[in-house]
Amino acid sequence: MAQRLKKLRLEYQLTYQEVADYLDVDRSTYSRYKRGIGEPEICELVALAQLYHTSTDYLLGHTNNRQPSDLWMEVRIVNPKNKNG
């Protein structure tokens, strides 16, 4: 997952701090995810998938298809940590 997070962050031209702010976590917490030391909580994983317009399956390495399924596009999951909701 760490490699995919890095690739997507660079592709979207986001800083570590911008992603951490989006997730409402400390930069050090996000740093552990990107280094593969820690795993995000499910709500953070969903938020990352939304941020990068991809699926949680892609982030977790269960698929190489970056596009979320049609069902994913239909469903909006509200991240309680995301103040923009």
NUVO-960598 format. One record per residue (C-alpha): x, y, z; residue in three letters; residue number from 1. Coordinates in nm, 3 decimals. Layout:
residues N
<atom <X Y Z> 'ALA' NUM> ...
This chain:
residues 85
<atom <0.000 0.000 0.000> 'MET' 1> <atom <0.286 0.240 0.076> 'ALA' 2> <atom <0.406 0.240 -0.286> 'GLN' 3> <atom <0.057 0.309 -0.417> 'ARG' 4> <atom <0.003 0.593 -0.171> 'LEU' 5> <atom <0.332 0.750 -0.276> 'LYS' 6> <atom <0.255 0.712 -0.647> 'LYS' 7> <atom <-0.091 0.867 -0.612> 'LEU' 8> <atom <0.029 1.152 -0.390> 'ARG' 9> <atom <0.293 1.247 -0.645> 'LEU' 10> <atom <0.048 1.210 -0.933> 'GLU' 11> <atom <-0.196 1.445 -0.761> 'TYR' 12> <atom <0.091 1.679 -0.668> 'GLN' 13> <atom <0.002 1.682 -0.299> 'LEU' 14> <atom <0.238 1.732 -0.008> 'THR' 15> <atom <0.253 1.497 0.289> 'TYR' 16> <atom <0.102 1.773 0.500> 'GLN' 17> <atom <-0.190 1.827 0.259> 'GLU' 18> <atom <-0.280 1.458 0.271> 'VAL' 19> <atom <-0.243 1.448 0.649> 'ALA' 20> <atom <-0.467 1.755 0.679> 'ASP' 21> <atom <-0.727 1.594 0.452> 'TYR' 22> <atom <-0.727 1.285 0.675> 'LEU' 23> <atom <-0.725 1.502 0.989> 'ASP' 24> <atom <-0.421 1.318 1.125> 'VAL' 25> <atom <-0.073 1.431 1.227> 'ASP' 26> <atom <0.189 1.437 0.955> 'ARG' 27> <atom <0.385 1.177 1.154> 'SER' 28> <atom <0.084 0.944 1.148> 'THR' 29> <atom <0.055 0.974 0.770> 'TYR' 30> <atom <0.432 0.928 0.744> 'SER' 31> <atom <0.397 0.583 0.903> 'ARG' 32> <atom <0.139 0.485 0.639> 'TYR' 33> <atom <0.360 0.595 0.352> 'LYS' 34> <atom <0.656 0.403 0.494> 'ARG' 35> <atom <0.449 0.089 0.540> 'GLY' 36> <atom <0.496 0.092 0.918> 'ILE' 37> <atom <0.133 0.153 1.009> 'GLY' 38> <atom <-0.205 0.099 0.849> 'GLU' 39> <atom <-0.476 0.363 0.823> 'PRO' 40> <atom <-0.805 0.311 1.002> 'GLU' 41> <atom <-1.094 0.212 0.776> 'ILE' 42> <atom <-1.237 0.565 0.769> 'CYS' 43> <atom <-0.895 0.699 0.667> 'GLU' 44> <atom <-0.860 0.432 0.400> 'LEU' 45> <atom <-1.199 0.530 0.257> 'VAL' 46> <atom <-1.099 0.897 0.267> 'ALA' 47> <atom <-0.777 0.819 0.079> 'LEU' 48> <atom <-0.972 0.630 -0.185> 'ALA' 49> <atom <-1.206 0.927 -0.223> 'GLN' 50> <atom <-0.918 1.175 -0.238> 'LEU' 51> <atom <-0.746 0.979 -0.513> 'TYR' 52> <atom <-1.066 0.877 -0.695> 'HIS' 53> <atom <-0.986 0.509 -0.664> 'THR' 54> <atom <-1.102 0.208 -0.464> 'SER' 55> <atom <-0.991 0.078 -0.129> 'THR' 56> <atom <-0.918 -0.253 -0.306> 'ASP' 57> <atom <-0.665 -0.075 -0.526> 'TYR' 58> <atom <-0.500 0.095 -0.227> 'LEU' 59> <atom <-0.477 -0.237 -0.043> 'LEU' 60> <atom <-0.331 -0.415 -0.346> 'GLY' 61> <atom <-0.628 -0.647 -0.402> 'HIS' 62> <atom <-0.665 -0.524 -0.761> 'THR' 63> <atom <-0.459 -0.341 -1.018> 'ASN' 64> <atom <-0.769 -0.163 -1.150> 'ASN' 65> <atom <-0.745 0.194 -1.025> 'ARG' 66> <atom <-1.100 0.287 -1.120> 'GLN' 67> <atom <-1.364 0.233 -0.852> 'PRO' 68> <atom <-1.653 0.009 -0.947> 'SER' 69> <atom <-1.978 0.159 -1.074> 'ASP' 70> <atom <-2.132 0.080 -0.736> 'LEU' 71> <atom <-1.858 0.282 -0.564> 'TRP' 72> <atom <-1.944 0.577 -0.784> 'MET' 73> <atom <-2.309 0.553 -0.675> 'GLU' 74> <atom <-2.243 0.534 -0.303> 'VAL' 75> <atom <-2.120 0.828 -0.098> 'ARG' 76> <atom <-1.950 0.735 0.225> 'ILE' 77> <atom <-1.923 1.017 0.474> 'VAL' 78> <atom <-1.595 1.031 0.660> 'ASN' 79> <atom <-1.666 1.161 1.011> 'PRO' 80> <atom <-1.312 1.305 1.027> 'LYS' 81> <atom <-1.360 1.507 0.708> 'ASN' 82> <atom <-1.506 1.839 0.811> 'LYS' 83> <atom <-1.614 1.913 0.454> 'ASN' 84> <atom <-1.827 1.608 0.472> 'GLY' 85> 
